[in-house]
């Protein structure tokens, strides 16, 4: 199904293909597989090219909520980053971005998008069902970086409805299927001194659940010493596994995962019904993307409340995460490890270190980038 504007970075949603004049004569609608519902988010490369779409299709009419649309956009961003992983690893920073004709600098293409996607390769991304009353937070998705750290593969069900399957990477590089726990905190065990932070994290989830679904949901940040475990250590119970300092950002799945995902527009045809997503059979909770950076040693002590939440300054202009922690929790140690706020200053420093020339950027661009790219 071709999008209405192939060059526009926006979703295509068809709620009932037989009633939609854009597609009702399409062979995929009039014949096999008899598509009735379609929702596709474009796969936009670091250069701004559309490779196609990550889509959800059904043979019956459906509606799509704004939250569901944003989740599809987030996964499209994760997918295209995985497709470009090797290329992003090998590319050099292409220069400092110029200001657009309308005075804006976006993350839909060019050096800003490329740099953000390259930075995301070092981040660990896990989709979890966060519960306010339990530390059993089931994992529904985990990136390759999670597997590299823990050896655990989180695989989606082969068909729907179904259950996520966990396996452990064996010494020969093949998955070994066994009965493994599926909670995030089974593989990231808090040190005894950190339990208060996790109680605050659960309280933040509980507070968010009590809000109206249409309200701006906050991002929660957490900095803690955790024991990182593989499958065997997780089954062995508390006290095993190396301790590392982990910096986490919990972003509601209904919010853009980062500024690169925010450059893709969710469907304007999605349902106006705002409701929190709740998978069938799951207890009360919320869907969060957990983005992590891992440090080998604990940074110097600093006095700051943990965790903190960052709310949008205005409902009309939601705060977007650039891949860094909320600015109130951003430490020099965190910035030094590559997961820093993405603004023109950072790009200039990297470009100058690589010997690249400066490009003209209009007045006020730094303020605009800082407002859009910081949390």
C-alpha positions in Angstrom: 0.0 0.0 0.0 1.6 3.3 -1.1 1.5 6.2 1.2 -0.3 9.4 0.1 2.9 11.4 0.3 5.9 9.1 -0.2 8.4 11.8 0.8 6.6 12.7 4.0 7.8 11.0 7.2 4.4 10.1 8.5 2.3 6.9 9.1 -0.3 5.6 6.8 -3.4 4.2 8.5 -6.4 2.6 6.8 -9.1 1.6 9.3 -11.4 -0.1 6.8 -9.9 -0.6 3.3 -13.3 -1.5 1.7 -14.6 2.0 2.6 -11.4 4.0 2.0 -11.2 5.5 -1.5 -7.4 5.6 -1.3 -7.1 1.8 -1.4 -10.5 0.2 -2.0 -9.4 -0.9 -5.6 -6.0 -2.2 -4.4 -5.5 -5.9 -5.4 -4.4 -6.6 -1.8 -7.9 -5.4 -0.7 -10.0 -7.0 -3.4 -8.0 -10.3 -3.4 -5.7 -12.2 -1.1 -4.9 -11.4 1.6 -8.1 -9.3 1.7 -6.6 -6.5 3.8 -9.2 -4.5 5.8 -7.0 -2.7 8.3 -3.5 -1.4 7.7 -1.2 0.7 9.9 2.4 1.4 8.6 5.2 3.5 10.0 7.9 4.4 7.6 11.4 3.0 8.0 13.5 6.2 7.6 17.3 5.8 7.3 19.9 8.1 8.8 20.0 9.8 5.4 16.2 10.4 5.4 15.4 7.7 2.8 12.2 5.6 3.2 13.0 1.9 2.9 9.4 0.8 3.3 7.2 0.5 6.4 6.8 -1.5 9.6 3.2 -2.4 9.5 0.3 -4.1 11.3 -2.4 -5.7 9.1 -5.7 -7.4 9.8 -8.6 -8.9 7.8 -11.2 -7.0 9.9 -11.7 -3.3 10.3 -9.9 -1.8 13.3 -9.2 1.6 14.9 -5.8 2.8 16.2 -5.3 4.9 19.3 -2.6 7.6 19.4 -0.7 5.5 22.0 -0.7 2.4 19.7 0.4 4.6 16.7 3.4 5.9 18.7 4.4 2.4 19.8 4.5 1.4 16.1 6.6 4.5 15.3 9.0 3.6 18.1 9.5 0.1 16.8 10.0 1.3 13.3 12.8 3.5 14.6 14.4 0.5 16.4 14.0 -1.6 13.3 15.7 0.8 10.9 18.5 1.4 13.4 19.1 -2.4 13.5 19.1 -2.5 9.7 21.7 0.2 9.5 23.8 -1.0 12.5 26.9 -2.0 10.4 26.7 1.2 8.3 26.3 3.5 11.3 29.3 1.8 13.0 31.5 2.5 9.9 30.3 6.0 9.0 32.1 9.2 10.0 30.2 12.3 11.2 29.2 14.1 8.0 29.5 17.7 9.2 27.5 20.3 11.2 23.9 20.7 10.1 22.6 23.8 8.4 19.4 25.6 9.4 16.4 24.8 7.2 14.6 27.5 5.2 11.9 27.8 7.9 14.5 28.2 10.6 14.1 24.7 12.0 16.6 21.9 12.4 14.9 18.5 12.6 16.0 14.9 13.0 14.3 13.5 9.9 17.5 13.4 7.9 21.2 14.5 7.9 23.9 14.6 10.5 21.6 15.1 13.5 19.6 12.0 12.7 22.7 10.0 11.8 24.5 11.0 15.0 21.5 10.2 17.2 21.1 6.8 15.5 24.8 6.0 16.0 24.6 7.0 19.7 21.6 4.7 20.2 23.7 1.7 19.2 25.4 1.7 22.6 22.1 1.9 24.5 20.2 -1.1 25.8 16.5 -1.0 25.1 13.9 -3.2 26.8 10.1 -2.9 26.6 8.6 -3.9 30.0 5.2 -4.1 31.7 5.8 -1.9 34.7 3.8 -2.8 37.8 3.3 -0.5 40.8 2.7 -3.4 43.3 5.4 -5.9 42.3 9.0 -6.2 41.1 7.9 -8.7 38.5 8.1 -6.6 35.4 7.8 -8.9 32.3 10.0 -8.1 29.3 8.2 -8.0 25.9 11.2 -6.9 23.8 14.9 -6.5 24.3 17.5 -5.2 21.9 20.7 -6.9 20.8 22.7 -4.8 23.3 20.6 -6.5 26.1 21.6 -9.9 24.7 25.3 -8.8 24.5 25.1 -7.8 28.2 23.2 -10.7 29.7 23.2 -13.5 27.1 19.4 -13.5 27.2 17.4 -13.4 24.0 13.8 -12.1 24.3 12.0 -13.4 21.2 8.4 -12.4 20.2 5.8 -15.1 19.8 5.7 -16.8 16.4 2.0 -15.9 16.1 -0.6 -13.9 17.9 -1.9 -14.3 20.4 1.1 -15.8 22.0 3.8 -15.4 24.6 7.3 -14.0 24.6 10.0 -16.7 24.6 13.3 -16.3 26.5 16.5 -18.3 25.6 20.1 -18.0 26.6 23.0 -17.7 24.2 25.2 -20.8 24.4 29.0 -20.9 24.0 28.7 -21.9 20.4 26.5 -18.9 19.6 23.2 -20.8 19.3 20.1 -20.1 21.6 19.6 -22.6 24.4 15.9 -22.9 25.4 15.3 -23.4 29.1 12.8 -22.3 31.8 14.0 -18.7 32.4 12.5 -16.0 34.6 11.0 -13.1 32.5 11.2 -10.2 34.8 13.6 -7.3 34.1 14.6 -7.2 37.8 15.6 -10.9 37.8 18.5 -9.9 35.6 19.2 -6.5 37.1 19.2 -7.1 40.9 19.3 -3.9 43.0 22.0 -3.7 45.7 20.6 -3.6 49.2 21.3 0.1 49.5 19.2 0.9 46.4 15.8 -0.5 47.5 14.5 2.9 48.3 15.0 4.1 44.8 12.9 1.2 43.4 10.1 1.9 45.8 10.1 5.5 44.4 10.1 4.1 40.9 7.0 1.9 41.7 5.3 4.9 43.3 6.0 7.0 40.1 4.3 4.2 38.0 1.3 4.1 40.4 1.0 7.9 40.2 1.1 7.9 36.4 -1.6 5.1 36.3 -4.0 7.3 38.3 -3.7 10.2 35.8 -6.1 10.6 32.9 -4.9 8.7 29.9 -4.8 11.9 27.8 -2.5 13.6 30.2 1.2 14.0 29.5 3.0 10.9 31.0 6.3 11.6 32.6 9.7 10.1 31.9 11.3 8.6 35.0 15.1 8.3 35.4 17.0 6.0 37.7 20.7 5.7 38.6 21.6 2.7 40.6 24.1 -0.1 41.4 22.7 -3.4 40.0 24.0 -6.9 39.8 23.8 -7.8 36.1 22.9 -11.5 35.6 22.8 -14.1 33.0 20.2 -16.9 32.9 22.1 -19.2 35.3 22.7 -16.4 37.8 19.1 -15.3 37.6 17.9 -18.8 38.5 20.5 -19.1 41.3 18.7 -16.3 43.2 19.9 -13.1 44.9 23.5 -12.2 45.4 25.2 -13.4 42.2 26.5 -11.6 39.2 28.9 -8.6 38.8 27.8 -5.2 40.1 27.6 -2.3 37.6 26.3 1.2 37.8 23.3 1.4 35.5 21.7 4.6 34.2 18.0 4.0 33.2 15.4 6.1 31.5 11.8 4.8 31.7 9.8 6.4 28.8 6.1 5.5 28.4 5.7 3.5 25.3 3.0 6.0 24.2 5.7 8.7 24.0 8.5 9.1 21.3 11.5 6.9 22.2 13.9 9.7 21.2 14.2 12.7 18.9 14.8 10.4 15.8 11.5 8.7 16.5 9.8 12.0 17.2 10.6 13.1 13.6 8.1 10.5 12.3 4.6 11.7 12.6 2.0 9.2 14.1 -1.2 8.9 12.1 -3.6 11.8 12.1 -6.4 9.3 11.3 -5.9 7.4 14.6 -8.8 7.2 17.0 -9.3 10.2 19.4 -9.9 7.7 22.2 -7.0 8.0 24.6 -6.6 4.8 26.7 -3.6 3.2 28.3 -2.6 0.0 26.5 -3.3 -3.1 28.6 -2.3 -6.5 27.1 -4.9 -9.2 27.8 -4.3 -11.2 31.0 -1.7 -8.8 32.4 -2.1 -7.3 35.9 -2.5 -3.5 36.4 0.5 -1.7 35.1 2.0 0.5 32.2 4.0 -0.2 29.2 7.5 1.4 29.3 10.6 1.5 27.2 13.6 1.2 29.5 16.8 2.7 27.9 20.0 1.9 29.8 23.6 2.8 29.8 26.0 0.7 31.8 29.1 1.8 33.7 31.7 -0.7 35.1 32.3 1.3 38.3 30.1 3.6 40.4 30.7 7.3 39.7 31.6 9.7 42.5 28.9 10.4 45.1 26.6 13.2 44.2 23.5 14.6 46.0 20.4 14.3 43.9 17.0 12.8 44.4 16.4 9.5 42.7 14.4 8.7 40.7 13.1 11.9 39.2 10.3 12.6 36.8 10.3 15.2 34.0 7.1 16.6 32.8 6.5 18.5 29.6 6.5 22.3 30.1 3.4 22.5 27.9 0.8 20.0 26.8 0.9 21.6 23.4 4.7 21.0 23.0 5.6 17.6 24.7 9.1 17.1 26.0 11.1 14.8 23.7 13.9 12.6 24.9 17.1 12.8 22.9 18.5 9.6 24.3 19.9 11.3 27.5 18.6 11.3 31.0 16.4 14.3 32.1 18.6 17.2 32.6 18.1 17.2 36.4 19.7 13.8 36.6 22.4 14.3 34.0 25.8 13.8 35.6 29.3 14.4 34.1 30.0 10.7 34.3 26.8 10.0 32.3 27.7 12.5 29.6 31.3 11.2 29.3 29.9 7.8 28.4 28.2 8.9 25.2 24.6 9.1 26.2 24.5 12.9 26.3 22.1 15.6 25.3 22.2 16.0 21.5 22.6 19.7 20.7 24.7 21.7 18.2 27.5 22.1 20.7 28.1 18.4 20.9 28.0 18.0 17.1 30.4 20.9 16.7 32.9 19.5 19.1 32.8 16.1 17.3 33.0 17.6 13.9 35.9 19.9 14.8 37.8 16.9 16.4 37.3 15.1 13.1 38.6 18.2 11.2 35.3 19.0 9.5 34.5 22.5 8.5 31.8 24.5 10.2 28.5 25.2 8.3 26.5 28.4 8.9 23.6 28.0 11.3 21.2 30.9 11.8 20.7 32.8 15.0 18.6 31.1 17.6 19.3 27.6 16.3 21.1 26.5 19.4 18.2 27.6 21.6 15.7 25.8 19.4 17.8 22.6 19.3 18.3 22.6 23.1 14.5 23.0 23.6 13.7 20.2 21.2 16.5 17.8 22.0 16.7 18.0 25.8 14.2 16.3 28.0 
